[in-house]
Structures are given as structure tokens and as C-alpha cells.
Amino acid sequence: MDFTKIIIICLFVLFFIFFVKYITLKKQIISFGRQVEQRKNINYNSPIKVDNFDRDIVALAVKLNEHTDIQRSLDVEYKRSKEQLNNVISGISHDFRTPLTASLGYLQMIEKSGELTEKNAEYLEIALQKNTYLKELSDEFFELSKIKNGHEEMTVENINLSNLISDLVMEQYNWLQERNISPDFHIADGIVINSNRRYIMRIVENLLSNAEKYAFSRFGISLSECEGKITLTTVNDTENGTEIDINRVFEPFYKPSARNKSGSGLGLYVVKCLCDKLSAAASAELDKEGEFRITVEFN
């Protein structure tokens, strides 16, 4: 009988030891998980600590610390390399724009002189088109480099969005008249937004530029405000044969498959980047009638 009691007591002690061990391991795993979650923050530098001296647990903590330290180093190096690349792009695009602008100006002066043969005038027209494309591309690169670097201070002010959009739309008169398009305007009066003027203007200009490239016979723009949200929408049809992948329109260098359409493929990507900077939302849709619609919502 005494032997049986001893066995029971021994089993109870073993069970108690295993139970304590299990509870300790459980707490340590929970602690590990919490500390690993904290180390996701790049500014949190404390190493993972252990509450006991179990050799395997200590080894696991050491490995986790080494892994997160390596990951931090890679992240810092990636950000530094990315910033260097953006600076290089910014410098190249800036140096590229100056002679390109001058070249384009000289070509336009030659065009206005009217002293060219028919063949040379044709060559000049091609040169002008290519230079205009390069100018647009360099401008978009320069804009993107400033957005991505984030070195530019973003000042905000009250902007009469109704007036700003109306003024920019009036500048579209020439191409609308050339294509015999009667635009559909619905711009509410007196809508004011507190934001960055240059960013807002660039968003609107790029939306109008996109419509100019692809609108075939219809173009419309609307501005409205409801329950604290300001909504800007542009809509246009497209020429037969134009294929648009609606899921890719905000990707860099994406261009719909259309005949005789030029462009950098960066315009709508810049719109998306600027919207992200302003905490606005940009979306696109293509309805069954083939009308392409871009909507920007400002809070």
C-alpha cells in the first residue's frame, strides 16, 4: 500500500512538473509572438527576451533576433538605394528637360517660318511629334521623382475647385472644336477644398490630357459635393478598336491599344500617386457602351 502511494505521489509530481513546463512554454510562445509583432516597427529596437534559461528557447530567441536584424538592414539599404535612384532620375530628367525644351522651341520656329519644301515640312512634323513626346515623358518623370522623394513641402490652402476646373476646361477648346465634340459639363458652383494647389492642378490636367488622347466623339466632366465628399469625374468614349484593361489603367507605362495614340503611359499613374499623397481615391470603369470613366473622391 505504501508502495502504491509512493507511485501515485511520483506520478503526481511528474504531472505537476510537466504541467508547469507546459504553462511556461505557452507563456514564452505568447511572449515571443508579442515581441516579434513589436519588432515589425522599424523604430522598435529592443531584442527578443526570454524568461527562462532553457537552451532551446534561448537559441530560438537568438535566431529570431538575428533574422530581424538582417531584415532591418536590408530594409534600410533598400530605402537608401531607392532614394538614390529617385535622385538620379530627378537629376537626369531635369538636365534632359532644358535642352529638349530649347530644341522643341527651335523646331516650332522653323515650322512657323514657312520656308520648307513639302518633304522637309513632313520631316519637321515628325520631329516635332517625337520631341513633344519626349518632353511629356521627361515632365512626367520629373513629377514622379518629386512625388516619390517626398522632399517637397506640401503646403495647403483653400482652393475654389469649381473655378479652377472651369478655367482648365476652357483651355480644352481647340481639340474639342477640331473633333466637333460638344462637351457635357456639370460643375457645381462654390466648391472649395483645402489642399495643395499644384497637386490638384496636376491631377485635373492629367485627366483632361488623357481625355484629349482618347476621346472620339463624347467628353464630359462633373464636379459635385455630397456629405463632405467632393467627387470629380471625367468620362469619354473611345475610337472603335481601342482596348482598355480597366485593372491596369493606373499602372506606370500602361497605354490602351489604340491606333495613332501617343503618350508616356505615366499620366494616370501620376494621378494615382498624387491622390495617395492627398488621401484621395482614384478609380476607373468602362461601361457596356464603351465610355471610359475616371472618378476622384476628395474627403
N, C-alpha and C positions, 0 to 999 in steps of 0.2 A: 504493500500500500504506500509506504513511504517512497519507494522507487517510482511508483506511478505519479505521485505528487511532484517528485523532482523533475520527471519528464515533462509534466504539464507546465511547471514553472519555467523550465528551459525553453519550451516552445513559446510560452507567452513572452519571455524576454526576447527571443529571436524575432517574434512577430512585432514587438514593440520597436526593436532596433530597425527592422525593415520599414516599418510604418514611418518612423522619424526620418529615415533616409529618403523615403518616397516624398514626404512633405518638403524636406529640404531641397530635393531636386526640383520639385514642382515650383517652389518659390524662386529658385535660381533661374529656371527657364522663363518664368514670368518676368523676372528682373532683366534677363538677357533681352527679351523681346522689347521691353520698355526702353532700355538703353540703346539698342540698335535703332529703334524708331527715332530717338532723340538725335542720334548721330547722322541722320539724314540732313539735318540742318547744318549748312556749311560753316556756320558761326559757332557751333557747339563742338568744343574740342576735348571734352573730358573723355578719357578712355573707359572702356567697359570694365567694371569692377566685379569681383566675386566675393561672396560672403563666407566661403569656406575654403579649405586648402586641399580639396580633392584634386589629385594630379590631372585627371582627365578634364575636369571643369576648368582648371587654370589654363591648360593647354588650349582648350576651346576659346577661352577669352582672349588669349594671346593671338590666336589665328584671326579672330574677328577684328581685333584692333589693327593687326597688320593689313587685313583686307580693306578696311575702311580708310586707313591712312593712304594706301596706294590709290584708292578710288578718289580721294580728295586731291591728291597730287595730280592725277590725270585730269580731273575736272578743272583745276586751276590752270594747268598747261593748255587745255583745250580752249578755255576762255581767253587766255593770253594770245594764243595763236589766232583765234577768231577775230580778236580786236586788231591784231597786226594786219590780218588780211583785209579787214574793212578799211583800215587806214591806207593800205596800199591801193585798194580800189578807189577810195576817195581821192587820193593824190593823182592817180592816173586819169580818172575821169575829169578832174579839174584841169590838169595840164592838157588833156585831149580837147576839151571844150573850146579853149581860147583860139587855137589855130583853126579849128573846124568852123567856128562862128565866122572868123575872118574869111575863110575860103568860101563859105556859103554866101557871104556878102558880095565878094568879088564876082562870083558866078551870077548872082542876081543883077549886078551892074552890067555885066556882059549881055545878059538876056534883054535888058531894057534898052541897050544901045541900038538894037535892030540892025546891026551891021554883019550879020552872019548869013551864010548860004543855008539853003534848006536842010542839007545834010548835017552841017555843023550845028544848026539850031536843034536838030534831033538829038545829036550827041550831048548838047548842053542840057537839054531837058532830062536826059538820063542821069547826067552828073548831078543835077540839082536834086533829083529824086533820091539818089544814093546818099548825098550829103545831108539831106533833110532827115533821112532815116537814121544816119549816124548821129546827128545832132539830138534827135529824140532819144536814141539809145543812151548816149552819154548823159543827158539830163536825168533820165530815169536812174542810171547807175549812181549819179551824184546824189540824188534824192535818197536813194536806198542807203547809201553809205552813211548819210547823216542820221537817218532814222535808226539804223542798226547800231551805230556807235553810241547814240544816246548822249553825246557831248553837248548838244544844243539845248539851251534852256528853253523850256516850253512855257511861254507866257500866255496868259488867258485874259480875255476881255469880253465885254458884251458885244455881240455881233448881230446886226439886223440881217438874219439869214434870208428873209424874203427879198430884201433889196439886193443883197449880194448875188443871189441866184438869178434874179431878174436881169441884172446887169450882165452877168456871164452868158446868159441865154441869148441876149440881144447880139452878142458877138458871133453867134452861130448863123446869122442872117445869110451870109454868102453861100455856104454849102447847102442850106435849106432851100434857097431860091434856085440854085443850079439844078437840084433834083426835083424841083416842083413839089416840095413837101410842105404841107400846112401843119405846123406843129400844134400839138394839143397841150396847152398849159393849164395847170391848176395849182397856182402858187398862192397860198393863204397869206394875207397881209399881216404885218406886225409880229412875225415870229422872231423872237430874239433868243440867242443861245450864248452861254458863257463858255468860250472855248478858245483854241488857238486859231487865229485868222488865217495864217499861212497854210496850216494843215487842212482847214475847212475848204479854202480856195482850191488847194491841190486835189482834194477828193472830188469836188464838183467838176473841175477842169478835166480830170481824167475820165470821169463818167461821160461828160459831153464829148470828149475826144473819142471814146470807144463807140459812142452812138454815131459820130461822124464817119467812122471807118466802116461800119456795118449796116447802118440804116439804109433801107432800099426805097420805101415809099411812105413809111409812117414813123413818126417820132413824137414822144410825149414826155413831159416831166411834171411831177407833182410834189408839193410840199404841204404837209399838214401837221397839226399838233393835237394830241388827244391824251388826256390823263397823264401829263408830264412827259410824254414821249413825242419826240419830233421825228417824223418819217419823211425821208426823201426818196423818191422813186423815179427812175428813168426807164422808158420802155421803147423798143423799136422792133420793126420787123427785119428780116434779113433776105438777101437775094436767094433765089432758088439754087439749091446745091450746096448751101452753107451748112456745115455740120458742126454742132456745138456740143461738147461734152460738159454738161452742166456741173459735174463734180470736179472739174479741173479749171474752171474759168479764173479762179483766184490763185492758181499756181504760177510761179515765175516762168516766163518764156512760153506759156501756152498761148497758141493762136488758133482760132477756129479755121477749119479747112474751107477757105473761100477763095474765089478767083480774084486776082488783081488786088489783093488787100495787103497793105504793108503795115508795119508796126513792130515795136520792140517785144511785145508779149509781156511787158512788165507793168503796164498801166493799171490793170485791175489788181495786180499783186501789191502795188504801191497803195492803192485804195484800202486793201485789207490790212496792210501794215499800219497805215495811219489810223484806221478805225480802231485797231487794237490799242494804239497809243492813247486814243481819246475815249477808251472804254465804250466804243460804239460797236454795233453789229452790222456786218455786211452779208447779204445773201443774194442768190440769183436763182431764177427759174425760167423755164421755157415752156410755154403753154402749147396746146394742140394746134393753134393757128400759126405757130411759128414765131410768136412775139417773145422777144428776149427781155426780161425784166430784172433790174438790179435795184435792191432796196437797202437803204442805210438807215438804221434807227439810232438816234441820239437820245440819251437819257436827259 
